[in-house]
């Protein structure tokens, strides 16, 4: 997009219609530092507060916070700015004053006695990872994504654009954000620039697929007492980045408790894993004496399970449904939980190619204990009231080995995939 479109009073127009008018779009200016210079890029973005007015299948659509994990935050934790960017309040911050609290400690913990957890006043690293994935469109799927998701530079580009639209503290998240991935010729160069920009004053935020997280014993000089063991976080493709990421060994127990499925997968041979594991790491980073490599000390780690296509999933039953939807060439989205407690009405998937412009909710019920069954009944009542008895889809995996047929795609959507 040309820079002349930025600031032009004649705004681009989307095909979506609300209130009898086609919705306007904004031209967003993205600024990133490169060798001390400011580099500007421009892209289309939805107008502030118009996101929920766009149809569910539109790339500018934003899920209603009432049906999203974003509703689990106090007002102001995620705030939309006049230019369309998002300002967030993140736990621990990114400035290095003291070691940040380990964000993985409370993830996955349930409120005592079934009580609802109060809305959170800060976003955790897991919430930030969900925000990046959602703003980058990586929680959505269409048949055209099949090849793009296998090429890491495309994924990195989506995450970089998402980070440029997020303000954390006093600056754009993109100033401290980098990805690590395979077969990305530009990735190591971009990572090194961000790492040097962070210096000793800011934490770097790293995102990538994880190959393994293992214990190791730090080396000491002869005659010195042994040092406590540490964890090493190994991203896919990390050798090309000259990056060595360490974490306190105490994080091992917290990660295993908070992300049991991901942790179990990381203990398997990569060729045997049904899922892929994405990590976000907030770390203090510094170059080695040679200046060609970097060492990072992780103050916080969060993990996220995804299908091989990088669409997040929360259970093996969800994974089966997701792969079936992909096989049938459907368009859908995985709403993300962020840091919300589990009482939020939150569909497992939303079909984006049906006749309902809001999207069609999909629920996968995978347990049969009493508390879960009561919660499932509440969800059914909600969906029946909002979408109608036939306006949503569900599969009770405890009663049937195979799911019922999916709601049909609209004729327009079916033609667009041919």
C-alpha positions in Angstrom: 0.0 0.0 0.0 1.3 3.4 -0.9 2.0 6.1 1.7 -0.2 8.6 -0.1 -3.3 6.6 1.2 -2.3 7.3 4.8 -4.1 10.4 5.9 -6.3 10.7 2.8 -9.8 11.7 3.9 -11.3 9.2 1.4 -11.2 6.0 3.3 -11.1 2.5 1.8 -14.4 0.6 2.0 -15.0 -2.9 3.1 -17.8 -5.1 1.5 -19.4 -5.6 5.0 -22.5 -3.6 5.7 -23.8 -2.4 9.1 -26.6 0.0 9.7 -27.2 0.3 6.0 -23.7 1.5 5.2 -20.5 -0.2 4.0 -17.9 -0.1 6.7 -14.9 2.1 6.3 -11.3 0.9 6.8 -8.3 2.7 8.2 -4.8 2.9 6.7 -2.4 2.0 9.5 1.2 3.3 9.6 3.6 0.7 11.0 6.9 2.1 12.2 9.9 -0.1 13.0 13.5 0.8 13.7 16.1 -0.6 11.4 19.8 0.3 11.9 18.7 3.3 13.8 16.4 4.5 11.1 12.6 4.5 11.2 11.1 2.3 8.5 7.4 2.9 7.7 5.0 0.4 6.2 1.2 0.8 5.6 -1.6 -1.7 5.8 -5.4 -1.8 6.0 -7.0 -2.1 9.4 -10.6 -2.0 10.8 -11.8 1.3 12.3 -11.8 1.5 16.1 -14.8 -0.2 17.6 -16.0 -1.5 14.3 -14.5 -5.0 14.6 -17.7 -6.8 15.7 -19.7 -5.2 12.9 -17.7 -7.0 10.2 -19.1 -10.4 9.2 -17.5 -13.4 10.8 -15.7 -14.4 7.6 -14.2 -11.0 7.0 -10.5 -10.6 7.8 -11.3 -7.4 9.7 -13.9 -9.1 12.0 -13.2 -9.0 15.7 -14.9 -11.6 18.0 -17.3 -10.0 20.5 -15.4 -9.8 23.8 -18.4 -11.3 25.5 -17.7 -14.6 23.7 -13.9 -14.3 23.9 -11.3 -14.8 26.6 -10.8 -11.0 26.4 -13.8 -10.6 28.7 -11.8 -12.1 31.5 -9.8 -8.9 31.9 -10.6 -5.8 33.9 -11.5 -2.7 31.9 -8.4 -1.1 30.4 -6.1 -4.2 30.3 -6.8 -4.2 26.5 -7.6 -0.7 25.2 -8.2 0.2 21.6 -6.5 3.5 20.6 -7.8 6.0 18.1 -5.4 4.8 15.5 -6.6 1.2 15.8 -3.7 -0.1 17.8 -4.1 -1.9 21.1 -2.6 -0.8 24.4 -2.1 -3.6 26.9 -1.1 -3.9 30.6 1.2 -6.9 30.9 2.1 -8.6 34.1 5.8 -8.1 35.1 6.4 -5.5 32.4 9.2 -5.6 29.9 11.6 -3.1 31.5 14.4 -4.8 33.5 14.2 -3.5 37.0 14.0 -6.8 38.8 13.3 -10.4 37.7 9.7 -10.7 36.5 7.4 -13.0 38.3 7.1 -16.4 36.5 3.9 -16.0 34.5 3.4 -19.8 34.1 2.9 -20.2 37.9 -0.9 -19.7 37.9 -1.8 -20.8 34.4 -4.1 -23.8 34.4 -4.9 -23.5 38.1 -8.6 -23.7 38.9 -10.4 -21.4 41.5 -10.9 -23.1 44.8 -14.4 -24.6 45.5 -15.5 -23.9 41.9 -15.6 -20.1 42.6 -15.2 -17.9 39.6 -11.8 -16.2 39.4 -12.0 -12.4 39.5 -11.2 -10.5 36.3 -7.5 -10.0 35.9 -5.8 -6.6 36.1 -2.8 -7.7 34.0 -2.2 -9.9 31.0 0.0 -12.9 31.4 2.5 -14.2 28.8 -0.1 -16.8 27.7 -2.6 -14.0 27.2 -0.1 -12.1 25.2 0.6 -15.2 23.0 -3.1 -15.6 22.4 -3.4 -11.9 21.5 -0.5 -12.1 19.0 -2.0 -15.3 17.5 -5.5 -13.7 17.2 -4.3 -10.3 15.8 -2.1 -12.2 13.4 -5.0 -14.2 12.1 -3.3 -17.5 13.0 -6.3 -18.8 15.0 -8.3 -18.8 11.8 -8.2 -21.2 8.8 -9.2 -21.2 5.2 -8.2 -23.6 2.4 -5.8 -20.9 1.1 -3.7 -21.2 4.3 -2.6 -24.8 3.7 0.7 -23.8 2.0 1.3 -20.5 3.8 1.3 -22.2 7.2 4.2 -24.5 6.3 6.5 -21.5 5.5 7.8 -19.9 8.6 8.5 -16.4 7.1 4.7 -16.1 6.4 4.0 -16.9 10.1 6.7 -14.5 11.2 5.3 -11.7 9.0 1.8 -12.2 10.5 3.2 -12.1 14.1 5.4 -9.1 13.3 2.5 -7.1 12.0 0.5 -8.1 15.1 3.3 -6.9 17.4 3.5 -3.6 15.5 -0.2 -3.0 16.4 0.3 -3.6 20.1 1.6 -1.0 22.6 3.1 -2.5 25.8 4.2 0.0 28.4 5.5 3.0 26.5 6.4 1.5 23.1 5.3 -0.8 20.3 5.8 -4.4 21.2 7.6 -4.9 17.9 10.6 -3.1 19.4 11.2 -6.0 21.7 9.6 -8.8 19.8 11.3 -11.5 17.7 10.4 -15.0 16.3 12.6 -18.1 15.9 11.9 -20.5 13.1 13.1 -22.9 10.4 14.0 -21.9 6.9 13.7 -18.1 7.5 16.6 -16.4 5.7 15.7 -13.0 7.2 14.8 -14.3 10.7 18.3 -14.4 12.3 19.2 -10.9 11.1 15.9 -9.4 12.4 16.3 -11.3 15.7 19.8 -10.0 16.2 18.7 -6.4 15.6 15.9 -6.6 18.2 18.2 -8.4 20.7 20.7 -5.5 20.5 17.9 -2.9 20.8 16.8 -4.5 24.0 20.2 -4.2 25.6 20.3 -4.3 29.4 17.1 -2.3 30.0 14.3 -4.3 28.3 13.2 -7.9 28.1 13.0 -9.5 24.7 9.8 -11.4 23.8 10.5 -14.5 21.8 8.0 -16.7 20.0 8.6 -20.0 18.1 7.9 -23.7 17.9 9.7 -25.7 20.6 11.8 -28.7 19.8 12.5 -29.5 23.5 12.9 -28.2 27.0 15.6 -30.1 28.9 17.7 -30.0 32.0 21.4 -29.2 31.9 24.2 -28.7 34.3 26.1 -25.4 34.0 29.8 -25.7 33.7 32.1 -24.3 36.5 35.8 -23.8 36.8 37.9 -26.4 38.4 37.7 -26.4 42.1 34.4 -24.4 42.1 31.3 -25.9 43.8 28.6 -27.2 41.3 25.9 -24.9 40.3 22.1 -25.8 40.4 20.8 -27.4 37.2 18.9 -25.2 34.7 16.4 -25.6 31.9 17.3 -25.1 28.3 14.5 -24.0 25.9 15.4 -25.1 22.3 13.3 -23.6 19.6 13.1 -25.2 16.1 15.7 -23.7 13.9 17.6 -22.0 16.8 21.0 -23.0 15.5 20.8 -20.4 12.8 20.1 -17.7 15.4 23.1 -18.3 17.7 20.6 -18.2 20.6 20.9 -20.1 23.9 17.9 -19.8 26.2 18.1 -20.8 29.8 15.5 -20.8 32.6 15.4 -21.6 36.3 14.8 -25.4 36.9 11.8 -24.5 39.2 9.9 -23.6 36.0 9.9 -27.3 35.0 7.3 -28.2 37.7 5.1 -25.2 36.8 5.1 -25.9 33.1 4.3 -29.5 33.7 1.3 -28.6 35.9 0.0 -25.6 33.8 0.5 -27.1 30.3 0.3 -30.9 30.8 -0.6 -31.8 27.2 2.2 -29.7 25.8 4.7 -30.9 28.4 3.9 -34.5 27.6 4.3 -33.9 23.9 7.7 -32.3 24.4 8.8 -35.6 26.1 8.1 -37.5 22.9 10.1 -37.8 19.8 9.1 -34.9 17.5 8.1 -37.4 14.8 5.6 -39.0 17.1 3.9 -35.8 18.3 0.3 -35.3 17.3 0.5 -31.6 18.1 3.1 -28.8 17.9 4.0 -26.7 20.9 4.5 -22.9 20.6 6.3 -21.1 23.4 6.5 -17.4 24.3 9.5 -16.4 26.4 10.2 -13.1 28.1 13.9 -13.0 28.8 16.9 -10.8 29.6 19.3 -11.1 26.7 22.9 -10.2 25.9 25.4 -10.9 23.2 28.4 -13.2 24.0 31.9 -11.7 24.0 32.3 -12.6 20.3 29.2 -10.7 19.5 27.9 -13.4 17.2 25.8 -15.3 19.6 23.3 -14.4 22.3 22.4 -15.8 25.8 18.9 -15.3 27.2 17.7 -15.9 30.8 14.0 -16.6 30.8 12.0 -14.7 33.4 8.7 -16.2 32.1 7.6 -19.0 29.8 4.1 -20.0 28.5 3.2 -22.8 26.1 0.4 -23.3 23.6 -0.7 -26.5 21.9 -1.5 -26.2 18.1 -2.4 -28.5 15.3 0.3 -29.1 12.7 -1.3 -26.1 10.8 -0.6 -23.9 13.9 -4.3 -23.4 14.7 -4.5 -23.7 18.5 -6.3 -26.7 20.0 -7.2 -27.6 23.6 -7.8 -31.4 23.5 -7.3 -34.4 21.3 -11.0 -34.4 20.5 -10.7 -30.8 19.2 -7.7 -31.8 17.1 -9.7 -34.5 15.4 -12.5 -32.1 14.6 -10.1 -29.4 13.4 -8.4 -31.8 11.0 -11.8 -33.0 9.7 -12.8 -29.4 9.0 -9.6 -28.8 7.1 -10.1 -32.0 5.1 -13.5 -30.8 4.1 -12.1 -27.4 3.0 -14.0 -25.4 5.6 -13.4 -21.9 6.9 -13.3 -21.6 10.7 -11.8 -19.9 13.7 -10.6 -21.1 17.1 -11.6 -18.5 19.7 -8.8 -18.2 22.3 -9.2 -18.2 26.1 -6.5 -15.7 27.1 -6.4 -15.6 30.9 -10.2 -16.0 31.4 -11.6 -18.4 33.9 -13.5 -21.3 32.6 -17.0 -19.9 33.2 -16.8 -17.7 30.1 -19.2 -18.9 27.3 -16.5 -19.7 24.8 -17.1 -21.9 21.7 -14.4 -24.4 20.8 -14.6 -23.3 17.1 -16.7 -21.0 14.9 -17.5 -21.9 11.4 -17.1 -18.8 9.1 -18.6 -20.1 5.9 -22.3 -20.8 6.9 -25.3 -18.7 6.2 -25.1 -17.0 9.6 -23.0 -13.8 9.3 -22.1 -14.1 13.0 -20.5 -17.5 12.5 -21.7 -20.8 13.7 -20.5 -21.9 17.2 -19.1 -25.5 17.6 -18.7 -27.2 20.9 -16.8 -30.4 21.6 -17.8 -32.0 25.0 -15.1 -34.3 26.1 -15.9 -35.1 29.8 -18.8 -36.6 31.7 -18.2 -35.6 35.3 -21.0 -33.8 37.2 -19.5 -30.3 37.2 -18.6 -30.5 33.5 -22.1 -31.8 32.6 -23.7 -28.9 34.5 -21.5 -26.4 32.6 -22.3 -28.1 29.3 -26.0 -27.7 30.0 -25.6 -24.0 30.7 -23.7 -23.6 27.3 -26.5 -25.4 25.5 -29.1 -23.1 27.0 -27.1 -20.1 25.9 -26.5 -21.2 22.3 -30.2 -22.3 21.9 -31.3 -18.8 23.1 -28.8 -16.8 21.0 -28.5 -18.9 17.9 -31.5 -21.2 17.9 -31.7 -24.9 18.5 -30.4 -25.6 15.0 -28.0 -22.7 14.8 -25.0 -24.3 16.5 -23.2 -27.6 16.4 -21.9 -30.0 19.1 -20.3 -33.4 19.6 -20.4 -35.3 22.9 -17.2 -37.4 22.6 -18.1 -39.3 25.7 -21.2 -40.9 24.0 -20.2 -41.2 20.3 -16.8 -42.1 18.8 -17.5 -39.9 15.7 -18.9 -36.5 15.4 -22.2 -35.6 13.6 -22.1 -33.9 10.2 -20.9 -30.3 10.2 -23.4 -27.5 9.3 -23.3 -27.0 5.5 -21.4 -24.2 3.9 -23.4 -21.5 2.2 -23.5 -21.6 -1.6 -21.4 -18.5 -1.9 -18.7 -19.9 0.4 -18.8 -23.2 -1.4 -18.3 -21.5 -4.8 -15.4 -19.4 -3.4 -13.4 -22.5 -2.5 -13.6 -24.1 -6.0 
